[in-house]
């Protein structure tokens, strides 16, 4: 759904993974422009955000087990530690019924 919005509105350097959206830019000005474009698209489509989980203007990002900083991709050190050192940090989430098991309708702002 979010990918459809990103595509329809031509949001540059904007990537969605499940409920996470990452907006990128090579410069601060490019980042601000790309973010503005995505936020406008989100507003047009009535998307809402969890402000407590939003992070803006970061120079590094940990995503899918990797740390990305200054154009360099490295494994997240927390993810490569032996399991015994990470005791208490394992999270398990179960969802029933699984939300991706259904063909959900596209929001009105994306429909042709």
Secondary structure as a PSIPRED ss2 file (coil, helix, strand):
# PSIPRED VFORMAT (PSIPRED V4.0)

   1 X C   1.000  0.000  0.000
   2 X H   0.000  1.000  0.000
   3 X H   0.000  1.000  0.000
   4 X H   0.000  1.000  0.000
   5 X H   0.000  1.000  0.000
   6 X H   0.000  1.000  0.000
   7 X H   0.000  1.000  0.000
   8 X H   0.000  1.000  0.000
   9 X H   0.000  1.000  0.000
  10 X C   1.000  0.000  0.000
  11 X C   1.000  0.000  0.000
  12 X C   1.000  0.000  0.000
  13 X C   1.000  0.000  0.000
  14 X E   0.000  0.000  1.000
  15 X E   0.000  0.000  1.000
  16 X E   0.000  0.000  1.000
  17 X E   0.000  0.000  1.000
  18 X C   1.000  0.000  0.000
  19 X C   1.000  0.000  0.000
  20 X E   0.000  0.000  1.000
  21 X E   0.000  0.000  1.000
  22 X E   0.000  0.000  1.000
  23 X E   0.000  0.000  1.000
  24 X C   1.000  0.000  0.000
  25 X C   1.000  0.000  0.000
  26 X C   1.000  0.000  0.000
  27 X C   1.000  0.000  0.000
  28 X H   0.000  1.000  0.000
  29 X H   0.000  1.000  0.000
  30 X H   0.000  1.000  0.000
  31 X H   0.000  1.000  0.000
  32 X H   0.000  1.000  0.000
  33 X H   0.000  1.000  0.000
  34 X H   0.000  1.000  0.000
  35 X H   0.000  1.000  0.000
  36 X H   0.000  1.000  0.000
  37 X H   0.000  1.000  0.000
  38 X H   0.000  1.000  0.000
  39 X H   0.000  1.000  0.000
  40 X H   0.000  1.000  0.000
  41 X H   0.000  1.000  0.000
  42 X H   0.000  1.000  0.000
  43 X H   0.000  1.000  0.000
  44 X H   0.000  1.000  0.000
  45 X C   1.000  0.000  0.000
  46 X C   1.000  0.000  0.000
  47 X C   1.000  0.000  0.000
  48 X C   1.000  0.000  0.000
  49 X C   1.000  0.000  0.000
  50 X C   1.000  0.000  0.000
  51 X C   1.000  0.000  0.000
  52 X C   1.000  0.000  0.000
  53 X C   1.000  0.000  0.000
  54 X C   1.000  0.000  0.000
  55 X C   1.000  0.000  0.000
  56 X C   1.000  0.000  0.000
  57 X C   1.000  0.000  0.000
  58 X C   1.000  0.000  0.000
  59 X C   1.000  0.000  0.000
  60 X E   0.000  0.000  1.000
  61 X E   0.000  0.000  1.000
  62 X E   0.000  0.000  1.000
  63 X E   0.000  0.000  1.000
  64 X C   1.000  0.000  0.000
  65 X C   1.000  0.000  0.000
  66 X E   0.000  0.000  1.000
  67 X E   0.000  0.000  1.000
  68 X E   0.000  0.000  1.000
  69 X E   0.000  0.000  1.000
  70 X C   1.000  0.000  0.000
  71 X C   1.000  0.000  0.000
  72 X E   0.000  0.000  1.000
  73 X E   0.000  0.000  1.000
  74 X E   0.000  0.000  1.000
  75 X E   0.000  0.000  1.000
  76 X C   1.000  0.000  0.000
  77 X H   0.000  1.000  0.000
  78 X H   0.000  1.000  0.000
  79 X H   0.000  1.000  0.000
  80 X H   0.000  1.000  0.000
  81 X C   1.000  0.000  0.000
  82 X C   1.000  0.000  0.000
  83 X H   0.000  1.000  0.000
  84 X H   0.000  1.000  0.000
  85 X H   0.000  1.000  0.000
  86 X H   0.000  1.000  0.000
  87 X C   1.000  0.000  0.000
  88 X C   1.000  0.000  0.000
  89 X C   1.000  0.000  0.000
  90 X C   1.000  0.000  0.000
  91 X C   1.000  0.000  0.000
  92 X C   1.000  0.000  0.000
  93 X C   1.000  0.000  0.000
  94 X C   1.000  0.000  0.000
  95 X C   1.000  0.000  0.000
  96 X C   1.000  0.000  0.000
  97 X C   1.000  0.000  0.000
  98 X C   1.000  0.000  0.000
  99 X H   0.000  1.000  0.000
 100 X H   0.000  1.000  0.000
 101 X H   0.000  1.000  0.000
 102 X C   1.000  0.000  0.000
 103 X C   1.000  0.000  0.000
 104 X C   1.000  0.000  0.000
 105 X C   1.000  0.000  0.000
 106 X C   1.000  0.000  0.000
 107 X C   1.000  0.000  0.000
 108 X C   1.000  0.000  0.000
 109 X C   1.000  0.000  0.000
 110 X C   1.000  0.000  0.000
 111 X C   1.000  0.000  0.000
 112 X C   1.000  0.000  0.000
